[in-house]
């Protein structure tokens, strides 16, 4: 349990530090993009600013969820509070869906009246490039932290930053096209940004919803769990393996098959050895075991 506590502390600190970096970057960029976008009459740059503002909201959700998910089990939450992370990922996804839908609606409205589209001032271009570089660097930083602490919540926030970088690239291209005499490029870029945001929100929402519905881990992870258990000395087989996600951790339940001639002490030691093997190799919160006696010569199921 000490190891789990240390991992939780590391995850909490890493999440707080990286998210605060994201807050500062998004706040500066969103204000810069919004002010210049309005001045330069660029719908695409304003849409990108709104995207950056949505990052600030998701950053806030991540900070709140990070604080609560680090709490240990209590009387009302015997499994802990790790699903705050999953709920936070779902919240980020819903925010992206709403922001993306709003961008799409606004873009369609502009495209229906192309004669009213104004020429964009060239000052919008360097701002879009600055946003592109800053968001790409932020994405790489956040994703590295997410991988180090194995956090899907931080990974979701990182890919949100990558979607911003991609949208800034689209915006930069559209501004160049607009300045060169293709005004419709600006609302088209805003439309593309909206589609990107909506798609990202859909993916996060669906994945988080599946985890909240106790979906099992992927086949590769399940196979690894089986392998680790079956390689434990004294385990002859296993059945009724069940897995589910608790935040970024995995909860495992399994029936172990052992020699029926073993004592209760011996069976307990074997089960504990299998449990430790799995928890040391994978992000597993706990392994609940039950052992069934079988004849020693019986093959594994």
C-alpha positions as a printed Julia matrix, in Angstrom:
301×3 Matrix{Float64}:
   0.0     0.0     0.0
   2.98    2.3     0.62
   3.94    1.93   -3.04
   0.42    2.92   -4.11
   0.51    5.96   -1.82
   3.84    7.08   -3.29
   2.51    6.69   -6.84
  -0.6     8.7    -5.95
   1.51   11.49   -4.47
   3.72   11.57   -7.57
   0.69   11.66   -9.89
  -0.96   14.44   -7.89
   2.12   16.65   -7.88
   2.85   16.05  -11.57
  -0.76   16.78  -12.53
  -0.89   19.99  -10.51
   2.44   21.28  -11.83
   1.77   20.48  -15.49
  -1.8    21.79  -15.39
  -0.68   25.11  -13.9
   1.76   25.45  -16.8
  -1.14   24.81  -19.15
  -3.27   27.42  -17.36
  -0.65   30.13  -17.82
  -0.07   29.3   -21.5
  -3.78   29.12  -22.33
  -4.6    32.33  -20.49
  -1.95   34.33  -22.35
  -2.79   32.81  -25.74
  -6.57   33.13  -25.42
  -6.34   36.83  -24.53
  -3.84   37.52  -27.32
  -5.85   35.6   -29.93
  -9.16   37.16  -28.9
  -7.92   40.75  -28.93
  -6.01   40.43  -32.2
  -8.75   38.31  -33.77
 -11.37   40.98  -33.11
  -9.05   43.75  -34.29
  -8.0    41.86  -37.43
 -11.61   40.72  -38.12
 -10.57   37.07  -38.23
 -13.37   34.66  -37.3
 -10.89   31.78  -37.43
  -8.54   33.41  -34.91
 -11.45   34.24  -32.59
 -12.6    30.61  -32.86
  -9.08   29.52  -31.94
  -9.2    31.88  -28.94
 -12.45   30.26  -27.79
 -10.76   26.89  -28.16
  -7.95   28.11  -25.91
 -10.5    29.42  -23.4
 -12.11   25.97  -23.32
  -8.67   24.65  -22.38
  -8.77   26.87  -19.31
 -12.07   25.3   -18.29
 -10.69   21.79  -18.79
  -7.56   22.75  -16.83
  -9.79   23.8   -13.94
 -11.66   20.5   -14.08
  -8.37   18.59  -14.1
  -7.14   20.46  -11.01
 -10.36   19.78   -9.11
 -10.46   16.11  -10.14
  -6.78   15.69   -9.33
  -7.4    16.93   -5.79
 -10.36   14.6    -5.18
  -9.04   11.5    -6.95
  -5.99   11.46   -4.67
  -8.19   10.84   -1.62
  -8.07    7.35   -0.19
 -11.03    5.04    0.54
 -13.58    6.14    3.15
 -16.86    4.87    4.56
 -18.89    6.04    1.57
 -16.23    5.27   -1.07
 -14.61    1.94   -0.15
 -12.9     1.74   -3.56
 -11.42    5.22   -3.24
 -12.1     8.3    -5.39
 -10.18    7.42   -8.54
 -13.19    7.71  -10.81
 -13.06   11.45  -10.33
 -10.44   11.26  -13.1
 -12.82    9.41  -15.4
 -15.61   11.87  -14.61
 -13.21   14.74  -15.33
 -12.29   13.23  -18.7
 -16.0    12.94  -19.51
 -16.53   16.58  -18.48
 -13.67   17.73  -20.73
 -15.2    15.74  -23.57
 -18.63   17.32  -23.09
 -17.08   20.81  -23.01
 -15.3    20.1   -26.29
 -18.55   18.85  -27.85
 -20.37   22.04  -26.87
 -17.53   24.32  -27.98
 -17.19   22.46  -31.29
 -20.94   22.61  -31.93
 -20.95   26.37  -31.27
 -18.05   26.89  -33.68
 -19.79   24.87  -36.39
 -23.02   26.82  -36.02
 -21.23   30.16  -36.2
 -19.19   29.07  -39.25
 -22.26   27.85  -41.14
 -23.96   31.17  -40.45
 -21.02   33.09  -41.93
 -20.76   30.83  -44.97
 -24.42   31.43  -45.8
 -23.58   35.12  -46.34
 -20.16   35.12  -48.07
 -20.56   38.74  -49.25
 -20.38   39.91  -45.63
 -17.03   38.23  -44.98
 -14.35   40.88  -44.38
 -10.69   40.82  -45.3
  -8.43   39.79  -42.42
  -5.62   42.09  -41.27
  -2.14   40.59  -41.7
  -1.34   41.08  -38.0
  -3.42   37.97  -37.28
  -0.82   35.73  -38.98
   2.09   36.04  -36.48
  -0.35   35.53  -33.6
  -1.59   32.3   -35.19
   2.01   31.11  -35.65
   2.89   31.94  -32.04
  -0.18   29.99  -30.89
   0.77   27.04  -33.11
   4.3    26.77  -31.68
   3.21   27.31  -28.07
   0.42   24.71  -28.27
   2.64   22.09  -29.88
   5.29   22.54  -27.19
   2.6    22.4   -24.5
   1.2    19.19  -26.01
   4.59   17.47  -25.97
   5.2    18.52  -22.38
   1.77   17.44  -21.09
   1.86   14.11  -22.93
   5.3    13.31  -21.52
   4.03   13.96  -18.0
   0.86   11.9   -18.66
   2.91    8.92  -19.83
   5.3     9.16  -16.88
   2.48    8.97  -14.33
   0.07    6.88  -16.47
  -2.81    9.36  -16.37
  -5.55    9.27  -19.02
  -6.94   12.5   -17.59
  -3.66   14.3   -18.27
  -3.41   12.58  -21.65
  -6.87   13.91  -22.54
  -5.75   17.39  -21.59
  -2.57   16.96  -23.64
  -4.46   15.93  -26.77
  -6.75   18.89  -26.21
  -3.62   21.03  -26.54
  -2.62   19.14  -29.7
  -6.03   19.84  -31.21
  -5.37   23.51  -30.49
  -2.01   23.29  -32.27
  -3.64   21.69  -35.29
  -6.39   24.31  -35.34
  -3.79   27.11  -35.13
  -2.09   25.65  -38.21
  -5.4    25.69  -40.08
  -6.0    29.26  -38.94
  -2.56   30.41  -40.12
  -3.14   28.9   -43.57
  -6.59   30.48  -43.77
  -5.27   33.92  -42.85
  -2.69   33.73  -45.63
  -5.4    32.66  -48.1
  -7.71   35.46  -46.93
  -5.01   38.13  -47.31
  -4.23   36.8   -50.8
  -7.8    37.38  -51.94
  -9.82   34.35  -50.75
 -12.05   35.75  -47.95
 -14.09   32.55  -47.59
 -10.96   30.77  -46.28
 -11.38   32.37  -42.84
 -14.86   30.98  -41.99
 -13.9    27.68  -43.64
 -10.93   27.45  -41.26
 -13.24   28.18  -38.34
 -15.45   25.34  -39.6
 -12.5    22.93  -39.71
 -11.47   23.95  -36.18
 -15.01   23.3   -34.99
 -15.02   19.83  -36.54
 -11.68   18.99  -34.91
 -12.87   20.12  -31.49
 -16.17   18.23  -31.83
 -14.42   15.02  -32.9
 -11.99   15.18  -29.97
 -14.85   15.78  -27.53
 -16.78   12.81  -28.9
 -13.8    10.49  -28.47
 -13.11   11.55  -24.89
 -16.78   11.37  -23.92
 -17.3     7.88  -25.34
 -14.12    6.45  -23.8
 -14.87    7.93  -20.37
 -18.47    6.71  -20.51
 -17.3     3.18  -21.26
 -14.98    3.24  -18.24
 -17.8     4.5   -16.01
 -19.87    1.53  -17.22
 -17.17   -0.86  -15.9
 -15.83   -1.85  -19.29
 -13.08   -4.48  -19.07
  -9.49   -3.64  -20.0
  -8.26   -4.29  -23.54
  -7.36   -7.83  -24.66
  -3.61   -7.17  -24.56
  -3.68   -6.01  -20.93
  -5.93   -8.91  -19.93
  -3.57  -11.39  -21.6
  -0.65   -9.87  -19.69
  -2.52  -10.24  -16.4
  -3.24  -13.9   -17.17
   0.38  -14.54  -18.09
   1.69  -12.99  -14.88
  -0.69  -15.04  -12.75
  -0.08  -18.33  -14.56
   3.69  -17.89  -14.29
   3.42  -17.69  -10.5
   4.79  -20.91   -8.92
   1.94  -22.97   -7.48
  -0.8   -21.59   -9.75
  -2.12  -24.41  -11.94
  -4.76  -22.4   -13.76
  -7.29  -19.6   -13.46
 -10.85  -18.8   -14.38
 -13.51  -16.1   -13.97
 -11.01  -13.29  -14.54
 -12.77   -9.91  -14.28
 -11.3    -6.45  -14.76
 -12.58   -2.89  -14.62
 -11.1     0.61  -14.61
 -10.97    2.83  -11.54
  -9.59    6.06  -12.91
  -6.27    5.1   -14.45
  -5.9     2.02  -12.3
  -7.27   -1.49  -12.86
  -9.27   -3.58  -10.42
  -8.85   -7.34  -10.9
 -10.86  -10.3    -9.59
  -9.84  -13.87  -10.37
 -10.26  -17.49   -9.21
  -6.94  -19.35   -8.92
  -6.62  -23.1    -9.34
  -4.15  -24.79   -6.97
  -3.2   -28.24   -5.78
  -5.97  -29.42   -3.48
  -3.41  -30.93   -1.1
  -2.0   -27.53   -0.12
  -2.63  -26.05    3.31
  -4.55  -22.82    3.67
  -1.31  -21.04    4.54
   0.41  -22.33    1.41
  -2.53  -21.37   -0.79
  -2.63  -17.89    0.71
   1.1   -17.37    0.06
   0.73  -18.42   -3.58
  -2.26  -16.12   -4.08
  -0.36  -13.24   -2.49
   2.64  -13.89   -4.74
   0.4   -13.78   -7.84
  -1.2   -10.56   -6.6
   2.16   -8.85   -6.1
   3.44   -9.94   -9.52
   0.49   -8.3   -11.26
   0.53   -5.11   -9.18
   4.27   -4.6    -9.68
   4.1    -5.05  -13.46
   0.9    -3.17  -14.31
  -1.12   -0.15  -13.03
  -3.33   -2.45  -10.95
  -4.91   -1.12   -7.77
  -5.67   -4.55   -6.29
  -6.17   -8.2    -7.2
  -8.96   -9.98   -5.36
  -8.31  -13.72   -5.42
 -10.23  -16.86   -4.57
  -8.54  -20.23   -4.91
 -10.15  -23.49   -5.97
  -8.61  -26.9    -5.19
  -7.87  -29.12   -8.18
  -5.97  -32.37   -8.73
  -2.3   -31.63   -9.3
  -2.28  -33.4   -12.66
  -5.25  -31.4   -14.01
  -4.35  -29.08  -16.88
  -4.91  -25.34  -16.73
  -8.2   -23.98  -18.03
